[in-house]
Amino acid sequence: MDFVQIIALGLLQGLTEFLPVSSSAHLILLPLLLGWEDQGLAFDVAVHVGTLLAVVTYFRHDLSRLIVGWLASLLRRQHTQDSRLAWLIIIGTIPVGLVGLLLGDWVELYLRSPLVIALATIIFGLLLWWADAKGVQLRDQQQLTAKDALIIGLYQVLALVPGTSRSGITMTGALLLGLTRDAAARFSFLLSVPLIFLAGSLKTLELVEMGQAVDWTAIVAGVVISALSAFACISLFLKLLERVGMFPFVIYRLGLGLVLLYLYWV
């Protein structure tokens, strides 16, 4: 990998992981469109570690309270709003974890085509617009129930299809359940922590088993670039979300999907 590719893919992962536009689709498509060689598993792990560092750093105070509350609920049976939210995040992670383990290889084999990405980008972009327009947006995170968390977790399963967007589909589910935009985004971002950690751990195990040589310069650069861009993206997105809504991201998704349909189908 040359440095241009490292910078481009690191920025792309950081900027798209938490926006409702699908990071996996962009990481698949950019090398395909530019004729780059596959960046390899090690670099994929690196940029995911970067985005994990970003979201953990941004929500460090929230996460520390959730962990303390969750441990207190286990050890001392003391239940608080923080422990409750921690358990809801765990509930929301279970569906995609199970389906990912069962069907992950099948998805990698059959659903990474540009046509699938194009259709998922358009269809789930329109669903995001509908949820943003029709959702009542009256509830906050504290009003989430276990049933809500499970439903959002089931929506998250759809993110296994490239082009869907994990953040986009979980925010869609949350908006349809009546959460405000800010609450939907924050729960989606907190929900990303265990998922990115688990996915990164599995990829790391695969990398260790493969025993391939690692370009540590590319790895370190990928971590740093994706972490910085993801942190900036989270901060800016949460500040602008109530003002601009989801519509700009829907328009982007529709444009991207139509371009891909033209390139790979027409």
C-alpha positions as a Markdown table, in Angstrom:
| # | Residue | x | y | z |
|---|---|---|---|---|
| 1 | Met | 0.0 | 0.0 | 0.0 |
| 2 | Asp | 1.3 | 3.5 | -0.8 |
| 3 | Phe | 0.7 | 6.4 | 1.5 |
| 4 | Val | -2.1 | 7.9 | -0.6 |
| 5 | Gln | -4.1 | 4.7 | -0.3 |
| 6 | Ile | -3.4 | 4.5 | 3.5 |
| 7 | Ile | -4.6 | 8.1 | 4.0 |
| 8 | Ala | -7.6 | 7.7 | 1.7 |
| 9 | Leu | -8.8 | 4.5 | 3.4 |
| 10 | Gly | -8.1 | 5.6 | 6.9 |
| 11 | Leu | -10.1 | 8.9 | 6.3 |
| 12 | Leu | -12.8 | 7.0 | 4.6 |
| 13 | Gln | -13.3 | 4.5 | 7.4 |
| 14 | Gly | -13.2 | 7.2 | 10.1 |
| 15 | Leu | -15.6 | 9.5 | 8.3 |
| 16 | Thr | -18.1 | 6.8 | 7.3 |
| 17 | Glu | -18.2 | 4.4 | 10.2 |
| 18 | Phe | -20.5 | 6.7 | 12.2 |
| 19 | Leu | -22.4 | 8.5 | 9.5 |
| 20 | Pro | -25.5 | 6.8 | 8.0 |
| 21 | Val | -23.7 | 6.0 | 4.7 |
| 22 | Ser | -22.1 | 2.6 | 5.2 |
| 23 | Ser | -18.3 | 2.4 | 5.8 |
| 24 | Ser | -18.1 | -1.2 | 4.5 |
| 25 | Ala | -19.6 | -0.1 | 1.2 |
| 26 | His | -17.1 | 2.7 | 0.8 |
| 27 | Leu | -14.1 | 0.5 | 1.7 |
| 28 | Ile | -15.2 | -2.1 | -0.8 |
| 29 | Leu | -15.9 | 0.4 | -3.6 |
| 30 | Leu | -13.0 | 2.8 | -3.4 |
| 31 | Pro | -10.3 | 0.2 | -4.2 |
| 32 | Leu | -12.6 | -1.3 | -6.8 |
| 33 | Leu | -13.2 | 2.0 | -8.6 |
| 34 | Leu | -9.6 | 3.1 | -8.5 |
| 35 | Gly | -8.1 | -0.3 | -9.3 |
| 36 | Trp | -6.2 | -0.6 | -6.0 |
| 37 | Glu | -5.2 | -4.0 | -4.6 |
| 38 | Asp | -7.1 | -5.2 | -1.6 |
| 39 | Gln | -5.8 | -3.4 | 1.5 |
| 40 | Gly | -5.6 | -6.7 | 3.4 |
| 41 | Leu | -7.0 | -8.0 | 6.7 |
| 42 | Ala | -4.3 | -6.3 | 8.9 |
| 43 | Phe | -5.2 | -2.8 | 7.6 |
| 44 | Asp | -9.0 | -3.5 | 8.0 |
| 45 | Val | -8.3 | -4.4 | 11.6 |
| 46 | Ala | -6.2 | -1.2 | 12.1 |
| 47 | Val | -8.8 | 1.2 | 10.8 |
| 48 | His | -11.5 | -0.5 | 12.9 |
| 49 | Val | -9.3 | -0.2 | 16.0 |
| 50 | Gly | -9.0 | 3.5 | 15.1 |
| 51 | Thr | -12.7 | 4.0 | 15.0 |
| 52 | Leu | -13.1 | 2.0 | 18.3 |
| 53 | Leu | -10.6 | 4.3 | 20.0 |
| 54 | Ala | -12.5 | 7.3 | 18.7 |
| 55 | Val | -15.9 | 6.3 | 20.0 |
| 56 | Val | -14.5 | 5.1 | 23.3 |
| 57 | Thr | -12.6 | 8.4 | 23.7 |
| 58 | Tyr | -15.6 | 10.6 | 22.8 |
| 59 | Phe | -18.0 | 8.7 | 25.1 |
| 60 | Arg | -15.4 | 7.9 | 27.8 |
| 61 | His | -17.5 | 9.4 | 30.6 |
| 62 | Asp | -20.7 | 7.7 | 29.5 |
| 63 | Leu | -18.9 | 4.4 | 29.1 |
| 64 | Ser | -17.2 | 4.6 | 32.5 |
| 65 | Arg | -20.5 | 5.1 | 34.2 |
| 66 | Leu | -22.1 | 2.3 | 32.2 |
| 67 | Ile | -19.3 | -0.1 | 33.1 |
| 68 | Val | -19.5 | 0.8 | 36.8 |
| 69 | Gly | -23.2 | 0.5 | 36.8 |
| 70 | Trp | -23.2 | -2.8 | 35.0 |
| 71 | Leu | -20.6 | -4.3 | 37.4 |
| 72 | Ala | -22.7 | -3.0 | 40.4 |
| 73 | Ser | -25.8 | -4.7 | 39.0 |
| 74 | Leu | -23.8 | -8.0 | 38.7 |
| 75 | Leu | -22.0 | -7.9 | 42.0 |
| 76 | Arg | -24.3 | -6.1 | 44.3 |
| 77 | Arg | -27.6 | -6.3 | 42.5 |
| 78 | Gln | -27.8 | -2.5 | 42.5 |
| 79 | His | -29.7 | -1.3 | 39.4 |
| 80 | Thr | -29.5 | 2.3 | 38.1 |
| 81 | Gln | -30.2 | 4.1 | 34.9 |
| 82 | Asp | -26.6 | 3.4 | 33.9 |
| 83 | Ser | -26.7 | -0.3 | 34.6 |
| 84 | Arg | -30.0 | -0.5 | 32.7 |
| 85 | Leu | -28.6 | 1.2 | 29.6 |
| 86 | Ala | -25.6 | -1.1 | 29.8 |
| 87 | Trp | -27.8 | -4.1 | 29.7 |
| 88 | Leu | -29.9 | -2.6 | 26.8 |
| 89 | Ile | -26.6 | -2.3 | 24.8 |
| 90 | Ile | -25.8 | -5.9 | 25.5 |
| 91 | Ile | -29.3 | -7.0 | 24.4 |
| 92 | Gly | -29.0 | -4.9 | 21.3 |
| 93 | Thr | -25.7 | -6.5 | 20.4 |
| 94 | Ile | -26.8 | -10.2 | 20.7 |
| 95 | Pro | -28.8 | -10.5 | 17.4 |
| 96 | Val | -26.0 | -9.3 | 15.1 |
| 97 | Gly | -23.4 | -11.3 | 17.1 |
| 98 | Leu | -25.3 | -14.6 | 16.6 |
| 99 | Val | -26.2 | -14.0 | 12.9 |
| 100 | Gly | -22.7 | -12.7 | 12.2 |
| 101 | Leu | -21.2 | -15.9 | 13.5 |
| 102 | Leu | -23.7 | -18.1 | 11.6 |
| 103 | Leu | -23.8 | -16.2 | 8.3 |
| 104 | Gly | -20.8 | -14.0 | 8.2 |
| 105 | Asp | -18.8 | -16.1 | 5.7 |
| 106 | Trp | -21.9 | -16.4 | 3.5 |
| 107 | Val | -22.3 | -12.6 | 3.5 |
| 108 | Glu | -18.6 | -12.1 | 2.6 |
| 109 | Leu | -18.9 | -14.6 | -0.3 |
| 110 | Tyr | -22.2 | -13.5 | -1.9 |
| 111 | Leu | -23.2 | -10.0 | -0.8 |
| 112 | Arg | -20.1 | -7.9 | -1.5 |
| 113 | Ser | -21.0 | -7.1 | -5.1 |
| 114 | Pro | -21.4 | -3.4 | -6.3 |
| 115 | Leu | -25.0 | -4.2 | -7.3 |
| 116 | Val | -26.0 | -5.4 | -3.8 |
| 117 | Ile | -24.2 | -2.3 | -2.4 |
| 118 | Ala | -26.1 | 0.0 | -4.8 |
| 119 | Leu | -29.5 | -1.5 | -4.0 |
| 120 | Ala | -28.9 | -1.5 | -0.2 |
| 121 | Thr | -27.6 | 2.1 | -0.3 |
| 122 | Ile | -30.8 | 3.3 | -2.0 |
| 123 | Ile | -33.4 | 1.1 | -0.2 |
| 124 | Phe | -32.1 | 1.7 | 3.3 |
| 125 | Gly | -31.4 | 5.4 | 2.5 |
| 126 | Leu | -35.1 | 5.8 | 1.7 |
| 127 | Leu | -36.1 | 3.9 | 4.8 |
| 128 | Leu | -33.9 | 6.3 | 6.9 |
| 129 | Trp | -35.6 | 9.3 | 5.3 |
| 130 | Trp | -39.1 | 7.8 | 6.0 |
| 131 | Ala | -38.1 | 7.1 | 9.7 |
| 132 | Asp | -36.7 | 10.6 | 10.1 |
| 133 | Ala | -39.8 | 12.2 | 8.6 |
| 134 | Lys | -42.5 | 10.0 | 10.3 |
| 135 | Gly | -40.9 | 9.3 | 13.7 |
| 136 | Val | -42.5 | 11.2 | 16.6 |
| 137 | Gln | -39.1 | 11.9 | 18.1 |
| 138 | Leu | -40.3 | 12.3 | 21.7 |
| 139 | Arg | -38.3 | 9.7 | 23.7 |
| 140 | Asp | -34.8 | 9.8 | 25.0 |
| 141 | Gln | -32.4 | 7.0 | 25.9 |
| 142 | Gln | -33.7 | 6.7 | 29.4 |
| 143 | Gln | -37.1 | 5.7 | 28.1 |
| 144 | Leu | -35.8 | 2.7 | 26.0 |
| 145 | Thr | -37.1 | -0.7 | 27.0 |
| 146 | Ala | -35.6 | -4.2 | 26.6 |
| 147 | Lys | -38.0 | -4.7 | 23.8 |
| 148 | Asp | -36.8 | -1.5 | 22.1 |
| 149 | Ala | -33.2 | -2.6 | 22.4 |
| 150 | Leu | -34.0 | -6.0 | 20.9 |
| 151 | Ile | -35.8 | -4.4 | 18.0 |
| 152 | Ile | -32.9 | -2.0 | 17.3 |
| 153 | Gly | -30.6 | -5.0 | 17.6 |
| 154 | Leu | -32.6 | -6.9 | 14.9 |
| 155 | Tyr | -32.4 | -3.8 | 12.7 |
| 156 | Gln | -28.6 | -3.9 | 13.2 |
| 157 | Val | -28.5 | -7.4 | 11.8 |
| 158 | Leu | -29.3 | -5.9 | 8.4 |
| 159 | Ala | -26.0 | -4.0 | 8.6 |
| 160 | Leu | -24.2 | -7.3 | 7.7 |
| 161 | Val | -25.3 | -6.5 | 4.1 |
| 162 | Pro | -22.8 | -4.0 | 2.6 |
| 163 | Gly | -24.4 | -0.7 | 1.8 |
| 164 | Thr | -26.9 | -0.8 | 4.6 |
| 165 | Ser | -24.9 | 1.2 | 7.2 |
| 166 | Arg | -24.8 | 0.0 | 10.8 |
| 167 | Ser | -25.3 | 3.5 | 12.2 |
| 168 | Gly | -27.9 | 4.3 | 9.6 |
| 169 | Ile | -30.1 | 1.2 | 10.2 |
| 170 | Thr | -29.9 | 1.4 | 14.0 |
| 171 | Met | -30.8 | 5.1 | 13.9 |
| 172 | Thr | -33.6 | 4.2 | 11.5 |
| 173 | Gly | -35.0 | 1.6 | 14.0 |
| 174 | Ala | -34.6 | 4.0 | 16.9 |
| 175 | Leu | -36.4 | 6.8 | 15.1 |
| 176 | Leu | -39.3 | 4.5 | 14.2 |
| 177 | Leu | -39.5 | 3.7 | 17.9 |
| 178 | Gly | -40.0 | 7.4 | 18.7 |
| 179 | Leu | -36.5 | 8.4 | 19.8 |
| 180 | Thr | -35.2 | 11.9 | 19.2 |
| 181 | Arg | -32.5 | 12.2 | 16.6 |
| 182 | Asp | -29.9 | 12.9 | 19.3 |
| 183 | Ala | -31.0 | 9.9 | 21.4 |
| 184 | Ala | -31.1 | 7.6 | 18.3 |
| 185 | Ala | -27.5 | 8.7 | 17.3 |
| 186 | Arg | -26.1 | 8.4 | 20.8 |
| 187 | Phe | -27.6 | 4.9 | 21.4 |
| 188 | Ser | -26.4 | 3.8 | 17.9 |
| 189 | Phe | -22.8 | 5.0 | 18.7 |
| 190 | Leu | -22.8 | 3.3 | 22.1 |
| 191 | Leu | -24.1 | 0.2 | 20.5 |
| 192 | Ser | -21.2 | 0.2 | 18.1 |
| 193 | Val | -18.6 | -0.2 | 20.9 |
| 194 | Pro | -19.2 | -4.0 | 21.6 |
| 195 | Leu | -19.8 | -4.7 | 18.0 |
| 196 | Ile | -16.6 | -3.1 | 16.7 |
| 197 | Phe | -14.7 | -4.7 | 19.5 |
| 198 | Leu | -16.0 | -8.2 | 18.8 |
| 199 | Ala | -15.6 | -7.8 | 15.0 |
| 200 | Gly | -12.0 | -6.5 | 15.5 |
| 201 | Ser | -11.2 | -9.3 | 17.8 |
| 202 | Leu | -12.4 | -11.9 | 15.4 |
| 203 | Lys | -10.4 | -10.3 | 12.5 |
| 204 | Thr | -7.3 | -10.2 | 14.8 |
| 205 | Leu | -7.6 | -13.9 | 15.5 |
| 206 | Glu | -7.9 | -14.6 | 11.8 |
| 207 | Leu | -4.8 | -12.4 | 11.2 |
| 208 | Val | -2.8 | -14.3 | 13.8 |
| 209 | Glu | -3.8 | -17.7 | 12.4 |
| 210 | Met | -2.8 | -16.6 | 8.9 |
| 211 | Gly | 0.7 | -15.6 | 10.1 |
| 212 | Gln | 1.2 | -13.0 | 7.4 |
| 213 | Ala | 3.8 | -10.3 | 7.5 |
| 214 | Val | 2.5 | -6.9 | 8.8 |
| 215 | Asp | 3.4 | -3.5 | 7.4 |
| 216 | Trp | 3.5 | -1.7 | 10.8 |
| 217 | Thr | 3.9 | 1.8 | 9.2 |
| 218 | Ala | 0.6 | 1.3 | 7.4 |
| 219 | Ile | -1.0 | -0.2 | 10.5 |
| 220 | Val | 0.0 | 2.7 | 12.8 |
| 221 | Ala | -1.0 | 5.3 | 10.2 |
| 222 | Gly | -4.3 | 3.6 | 9.6 |
| 223 | Val | -5.1 | 3.6 | 13.3 |
| 224 | Val | -4.2 | 7.3 | 13.8 |
| 225 | Ile | -5.9 | 8.6 | 10.7 |
| 226 | Ser | -9.2 | 6.7 | 11.2 |
| 227 | Ala | -9.2 | 7.5 | 14.9 |
| 228 | Leu | -8.8 | 11.3 | 14.4 |
| 229 | Ser | -11.3 | 11.5 | 11.5 |
| 230 | Ala | -13.9 | 9.4 | 13.3 |
| 231 | Phe | -13.6 | 11.5 | 16.5 |
| 232 | Ala | -14.1 | 14.7 | 14.5 |
| 233 | Cys | -17.0 | 13.1 | 12.6 |
| 234 | Ile | -18.8 | 12.0 | 15.8 |
| 235 | Ser | -18.5 | 15.5 | 17.3 |
| 236 | Leu | -19.6 | 17.3 | 14.2 |
| 237 | Phe | -22.5 | 14.9 | 13.4 |
| 238 | Leu | -24.0 | 15.2 | 16.9 |
| 239 | Lys | -23.7 | 19.0 | 16.8 |
| 240 | Leu | -25.4 | 19.3 | 13.4 |
| 241 | Leu | -27.9 | 16.5 | 13.6 |
| 242 | Glu | -30.8 | 18.4 | 15.1 |
| 243 | Arg | -30.3 | 21.2 | 12.6 |
| 244 | Val | -29.9 | 19.3 | 9.3 |
| 245 | Gly | -31.6 | 16.0 | 10.1 |
| 246 | Met | -31.0 | 12.9 | 8.0 |
| 247 | Phe | -32.0 | 14.4 | 4.6 |
| 248 | Pro | -28.5 | 15.3 | 3.4 |
| 249 | Phe | -27.3 | 11.8 | 4.0 |
| 250 | Val | -30.3 | 10.4 | 2.2 |
| 251 | Ile | -29.6 | 12.5 | -0.8 |
| 252 | Tyr | -25.9 | 11.4 | -0.8 |
| 253 | Arg | -27.0 | 7.7 | -0.5 |
| 254 | Leu | -29.4 | 8.0 | -3.4 |
| 255 | Gly | -26.8 | 9.7 | -5.6 |
| 256 | Leu | -24.2 | 7.1 | -4.7 |
| 257 | Gly | -26.6 | 4.3 | -5.4 |
| 258 | Leu | -27.7 | 5.6 | -8.7 |
| 259 | Val | -24.1 | 6.2 | -9.8 |
| 260 | Leu | -23.2 | 2.6 | -8.9 |
| 261 | Leu | -26.3 | 1.2 | -10.7 |
| 262 | Tyr | -25.2 | 3.2 | -13.8 |
| 263 | Leu | -21.6 | 1.9 | -13.6 |
| 264 | Tyr | -22.3 | -1.7 | -12.8 |
| 265 | Trp | -25.8 | -2.5 | -14.2 |
| 266 | Val | -26.7 | -0.2 | -17.1 |
